[in-house]
Amino acid sequence: MRERGTLLPALERLFEGPRNTRLTLDAFLAGLEGSSYAFIIAALDLPNCVPTGIPLLSTITGLPMLLFMAQALLGRPTPSLPAFLGMRSLPRGKLQDFLARTRPSIERIEDAVHPRHGWWVTGARRHLLRLALGLMAVVLAAPIPLDNLLPAWSILFFCLALIEGDGVMAMLGWLFALLSIVWTAFLLVVGPMVVVGVIKSVI
């Protein structure tokens, strides 16, 4: 039998309780425990996974990712948010209703993303994955035109690998990280040449 993922049980545990009680964002992240950093970074990363055309979106979302990664390196157990964000809350009743509506979709995601090939996400490989995740966040945050889609998908796959212990997602993350590095290097070499060529043609 295929092993189920960890996201749905975590959400069920966090959302349970009297419907009139509230769950703050700080409490939600604390309840995710070891997955909290990967979860919030994935949430920030998602808008970059589709072409939106919004100027500097990758920089605006990438810089907070780097701040959260710095917190993780400093040994904070969960991300530290500004008080005005961390204390934002929703009634558990609304969260329970949301979970009931989205349960089939979450179950389908967990059929595709679930614990397997753990060698890729344990021990030294896990530390290397986190370093690669940080590098991809740096690339994402850098204001380089046409250079956000590949690192965004790499970050998403790495986060899914960390959240669910999925080695296949880790492999996809490494693949997209390699493609991102090659593409970024190409842009950094070709981009200035194009700019110089345009200036010369104008002059």
C-alpha positions as CSV (number, residue, x, y, z in Angstrom):
1,M,0.0,0.0,0.0
2,R,1.3,3.4,-0.9
3,E,2.4,5.5,2.0
4,R,0.3,8.7,2.5
5,G,1.9,12.1,2.8
6,T,2.1,14.2,6.0
7,L,0.3,17.4,5.0
8,L,-3.3,16.3,5.3
9,P,-2.8,14.8,8.8
10,A,-1.0,17.9,9.9
11,L,-3.8,20.2,8.7
12,E,-6.4,17.9,10.3
13,R,-4.6,18.2,13.6
14,L,-4.1,22.0,13.4
15,F,-7.7,22.7,12.4
16,E,-9.5,20.5,14.9
17,G,-11.2,22.0,17.9
18,P,-14.2,24.2,18.6
19,R,-15.4,26.0,15.5
20,N,-15.5,29.4,17.3
21,T,-11.8,29.2,18.4
22,R,-9.2,30.9,16.2
23,L,-5.9,29.7,14.7
24,T,-3.2,32.4,14.3
25,L,-0.5,32.2,11.6
26,D,2.2,31.9,14.3
27,A,0.4,28.9,15.8
28,F,-0.2,27.4,12.4
29,L,3.5,27.5,11.5
30,A,4.5,26.3,14.9
31,G,2.2,23.3,14.5
32,L,3.9,22.4,11.2
33,E,7.1,21.9,13.2
34,G,9.9,20.7,10.9
35,S,8.0,21.5,7.7
36,S,7.2,25.1,8.7
37,Y,10.1,26.7,6.7
38,A,9.5,24.7,3.6
39,F,5.8,25.4,3.8
40,I,6.1,29.2,4.0
41,I,8.8,29.3,1.4
42,A,6.7,27.3,-1.0
43,A,3.7,29.7,-0.4
44,L,5.9,32.6,-1.3
45,D,7.3,30.8,-4.3
46,L,4.0,29.7,-5.9
47,P,3.3,33.1,-7.7
48,N,6.6,32.7,-9.5
49,C,5.8,29.3,-10.9
50,V,3.5,30.8,-13.6
51,P,4.4,33.7,-16.0
52,T,2.6,36.7,-14.5
53,G,4.4,39.6,-16.0
54,I,4.4,41.4,-12.7
55,P,7.6,43.5,-12.4
56,L,10.0,42.5,-9.7
57,L,7.6,39.8,-8.3
58,S,10.5,37.3,-8.0
59,T,12.6,39.9,-6.0
60,I,9.7,40.9,-3.8
61,T,9.0,37.2,-2.9
62,G,12.6,36.0,-3.0
63,L,13.9,38.4,-0.4
64,P,11.6,37.1,2.4
65,M,12.6,33.6,1.4
66,L,16.2,34.5,2.1
67,L,15.2,36.0,5.5
68,F,13.4,32.8,6.5
69,M,16.4,30.7,5.4
70,A,18.7,32.9,7.5
71,Q,16.4,32.3,10.5
72,A,16.6,28.5,9.9
73,L,20.4,28.7,9.7
74,L,20.3,30.6,13.1
75,G,18.5,27.6,14.6
76,R,15.0,29.1,15.1
77,P,12.6,26.2,15.3
78,T,9.9,28.0,13.3
79,P,9.8,31.2,11.2
80,S,9.5,34.4,13.1
81,L,6.9,36.7,11.5
82,P,6.2,40.4,12.3
83,A,3.6,40.7,15.0
84,F,1.0,42.2,12.6
85,L,1.2,39.1,10.4
86,G,1.8,36.4,13.0
87,M,-1.2,37.3,15.1
88,R,-3.6,37.3,12.1
89,S,-6.1,34.5,12.6
90,L,-9.1,32.7,11.2
91,P,-11.9,30.8,13.0
92,R,-11.3,27.1,13.0
93,G,-14.8,26.6,11.7
94,K,-13.9,28.3,8.4
95,L,-10.6,26.3,8.3
96,Q,-12.5,23.1,8.8
97,D,-14.9,23.9,6.0
98,F,-12.0,24.8,3.7
99,L,-10.3,21.5,4.5
100,A,-13.5,19.6,3.8
101,R,-13.8,21.2,0.4
102,T,-10.2,20.8,-0.6
103,R,-9.6,17.3,0.9
104,P,-10.0,15.5,-2.5
105,S,-7.5,17.8,-4.1
106,I,-5.0,17.4,-1.2
107,E,-5.4,13.6,-1.4
108,R,-4.6,13.7,-5.1
109,I,-1.5,15.8,-4.4
110,E,-0.5,13.3,-1.7
111,D,-0.9,10.5,-4.2
112,A,1.7,12.3,-6.4
113,V,3.9,13.6,-3.6
114,H,4.5,11.2,-0.8
115,P,7.4,9.7,1.2
116,R,9.7,7.6,-1.1
117,H,13.4,7.2,-2.0
118,G,14.3,8.7,1.4
119,W,18.0,8.5,0.6
120,W,17.6,11.8,-1.3
121,V,16.2,13.7,1.7
122,T,18.1,12.4,4.7
123,G,21.5,13.0,6.2
124,A,24.1,15.0,4.3
125,R,21.9,15.0,1.1
126,R,19.2,16.9,3.1
127,H,21.7,19.6,4.1
128,L,22.9,19.9,0.5
129,L,19.3,20.2,-0.7
130,R,18.8,23.1,1.7
131,L,21.9,24.8,0.4
132,A,20.7,24.4,-3.1
133,L,17.3,25.8,-2.1
134,G,19.1,28.8,-0.7
135,L,21.1,29.3,-3.9
136,M,17.9,29.1,-6.0
137,A,16.3,31.7,-3.7
138,V,19.3,34.0,-4.4
139,V,18.9,33.5,-8.1
140,L,15.1,34.1,-7.9
141,A,15.6,37.3,-5.9
142,A,18.2,38.7,-8.3
143,P,16.7,41.2,-10.7
144,I,17.7,39.2,-13.9
145,P,15.1,39.4,-16.7
146,L,13.7,36.1,-17.9
147,D,15.3,34.2,-15.0
148,N,12.6,33.4,-12.5
149,L,10.6,30.4,-13.8
150,L,13.3,27.7,-13.5
151,P,14.5,28.6,-10.0
152,A,10.9,29.0,-8.9
153,W,10.1,25.4,-9.9
154,S,13.3,24.1,-8.4
155,I,12.4,25.8,-5.1
156,L,8.9,24.3,-5.2
157,F,10.1,20.8,-5.8
158,F,12.7,21.1,-3.1
159,C,10.1,22.4,-0.6
160,L,7.7,19.5,-1.5
161,A,10.7,17.1,-1.0
162,L,11.3,18.5,2.5
163,I,7.6,18.6,3.5
164,E,6.7,15.1,2.4
165,G,10.1,13.4,2.5
166,D,9.8,12.7,-1.3
167,G,13.0,11.8,-3.1
168,V,11.4,12.1,-6.5
169,M,10.6,15.7,-5.8
170,A,14.2,16.2,-4.6
171,M,15.5,14.7,-7.9
172,L,13.2,17.1,-9.9
173,G,14.4,20.0,-7.7
174,W,18.1,19.2,-8.5
175,L,17.3,18.8,-12.3
176,F,15.6,22.3,-12.4
177,A,18.4,23.7,-10.2
178,L,21.0,22.5,-12.8
179,L,18.9,23.9,-15.7
180,S,18.5,27.2,-13.8
181,I,22.3,27.6,-13.2
182,V,23.0,26.9,-16.9
183,W,20.2,29.3,-18.0
184,T,21.3,32.0,-15.6
185,A,24.9,31.8,-16.7
186,F,23.8,32.0,-20.3
187,L,21.8,35.2,-19.5
188,L,24.6,36.8,-17.7
189,V,27.0,36.2,-20.6
190,V,24.6,36.9,-23.5
191,G,22.6,39.7,-21.8
192,P,25.5,42.2,-21.7
193,M,26.4,41.4,-25.2
194,V,22.9,42.1,-26.4
195,V,22.9,45.4,-24.5
196,V,26.2,46.4,-26.0
197,G,25.0,45.5,-29.5
198,V,21.8,47.6,-29.1
199,I,23.8,50.6,-27.8
200,K,26.2,50.3,-30.8
201,S,23.3,50.1,-33.2
202,V,21.7,53.2,-31.8
203,I,25.0,55.2,-31.8
